[in-house]
Amino acid sequence: QVQLQESGPGLVKPSQMLSLTCTVSGGSITTSRYRWSWIRQPPGKGLEWMGSIGADGSTYYSSSLKSRTSISRDTSKKEFSLQLSSVTPEDTGVYSCAAWVGTTSEFDTWGRGTQVTVSS
């Protein structure tokens, strides 16, 4: 069973870059079964898909965040990462990594999530 764990700073200053990493354990990061994804939830709001990276390294981004978002992976470390540039307090929320299963159109594995606050 694949397990995911997010890591990164919990506090980011406005205008700076938010960087988070998700470590994959219990399975291969290069499996074609999953698209490795980032989802966030601002306080009091719903879940927002930010983007994903596929087994071949192809990336997919939310249209509303595409200009500020980059997702990459390090297969040797079994990690994939999120970078969100030019953050504002509206980017505050819980950030989670998850595994999207294309054949069932669902996220079947989630990390615990990590709180990120954008504040000076």
C-alpha positions as CSV (number, residue, x, y, z in Angstrom):
1,Q,0.0,0.0,0.0
2,V,1.4,3.3,-1.1
3,Q,1.9,5.9,1.6
4,L,2.5,9.7,1.2
5,Q,4.1,12.2,3.5
6,E,4.3,15.9,3.0
7,S,7.1,18.1,4.3
8,G,8.1,21.7,4.1
9,P,7.9,25.0,5.9
10,G,4.7,25.9,7.7
11,L,5.2,29.7,7.3
12,V,6.0,31.6,4.1
13,K,6.3,35.3,3.6
14,P,4.1,37.1,1.1
15,S,5.7,37.4,-2.4
16,Q,8.0,34.4,-1.7
17,M,7.8,30.9,-3.0
18,L,6.1,28.1,-1.3
19,S,7.9,24.8,-1.6
20,L,6.6,21.4,-0.4
21,T,7.8,17.8,-1.0
22,C,5.8,14.6,-0.9
23,T,7.7,11.4,-0.1
24,V,6.3,8.1,-1.6
25,S,6.8,4.9,0.3
26,G,5.4,1.4,-0.1
27,G,5.4,1.5,-3.9
28,S,7.0,2.9,-7.1
29,I,6.9,6.6,-7.9
30,T,7.2,5.6,-11.6
31,T,4.1,3.4,-11.7
32,S,1.7,4.2,-14.4
33,R,-1.2,3.6,-12.0
34,Y,-1.0,7.0,-10.4
35,R,-0.7,10.7,-11.2
36,W,0.9,12.2,-8.2
37,S,-1.1,15.3,-7.2
38,W,-1.2,18.3,-5.0
39,I,-4.5,19.5,-3.5
40,R,-5.1,22.4,-1.1
41,Q,-7.9,23.6,1.2
42,P,-8.0,27.2,2.3
43,P,-9.7,27.8,5.6
44,G,-13.5,27.6,5.4
45,K,-13.3,26.6,1.7
46,G,-13.4,23.4,-0.3
47,L,-10.7,21.3,-1.8
48,E,-8.8,22.7,-4.8
49,W,-6.8,20.5,-7.1
50,M,-3.5,22.3,-8.0
51,G,-1.8,20.0,-10.4
52,S,-0.4,16.5,-11.0
53,I,2.6,14.7,-12.5
54,G,2.4,11.5,-14.3
55,A,4.6,8.4,-14.6
56,D,6.3,9.8,-17.7
57,G,6.9,13.2,-16.0
58,S,4.1,14.9,-17.8
59,T,2.6,17.7,-15.7
60,Y,-1.0,19.0,-15.5
61,Y,-2.0,22.2,-13.8
62,S,-5.1,24.0,-12.7
63,S,-5.8,26.8,-15.1
64,S,-6.3,29.2,-12.2
65,L,-2.8,28.4,-10.7
66,K,-0.8,27.4,-13.8
67,S,1.1,30.6,-14.0
68,R,2.5,30.2,-10.5
69,T,2.7,26.5,-10.1
70,S,5.4,24.0,-10.8
71,I,5.4,20.3,-10.0
72,S,8.5,18.1,-10.4
73,R,9.8,14.8,-9.2
74,D,13.0,13.1,-8.1
75,T,12.6,9.4,-8.8
76,S,15.9,8.5,-7.0
77,K,14.5,9.9,-3.8
78,K,10.9,8.8,-4.5
79,E,9.7,12.4,-4.0
80,F,7.6,14.8,-5.9
81,S,7.5,18.5,-5.2
82,L,5.3,21.6,-5.4
83,Q,6.5,25.1,-5.9
84,L,4.0,28.0,-5.8
85,S,5.4,31.4,-6.5
86,S,4.4,34.9,-5.5
87,V,2.3,33.7,-2.6
88,T,-0.3,35.9,-0.8
89,P,-2.3,35.4,2.4
90,E,-5.0,33.8,0.1
91,D,-2.6,30.9,-0.4
92,T,-2.9,30.0,3.2
93,G,-4.3,26.5,3.8
94,V,-3.8,22.8,4.3
95,Y,-1.7,21.4,1.4
96,S,-2.0,17.7,0.7
97,C,-0.4,15.3,-1.7
98,A,-2.4,12.5,-3.1
99,A,-2.4,9.7,-5.7
100,W,-4.9,10.0,-8.5
101,V,-6.1,6.8,-10.1
102,G,-7.1,7.4,-13.7
103,T,-9.0,4.2,-14.2
104,T,-11.3,5.0,-11.3
105,S,-11.1,8.8,-11.4
106,E,-10.4,9.1,-7.8
107,F,-7.7,9.9,-5.3
108,D,-7.2,6.6,-3.4
109,T,-4.3,7.6,-1.2
110,W,-3.7,10.9,0.6
111,G,-0.9,12.3,2.8
112,R,-1.9,13.7,6.1
113,G,-1.7,17.3,4.9
114,T,0.4,20.1,6.1
115,Q,-0.7,23.6,7.2
116,V,1.0,26.5,5.3
117,T,0.4,30.0,6.4
118,V,1.4,33.0,4.3
119,S,2.2,35.9,6.6
120,S,4.8,38.5,7.2
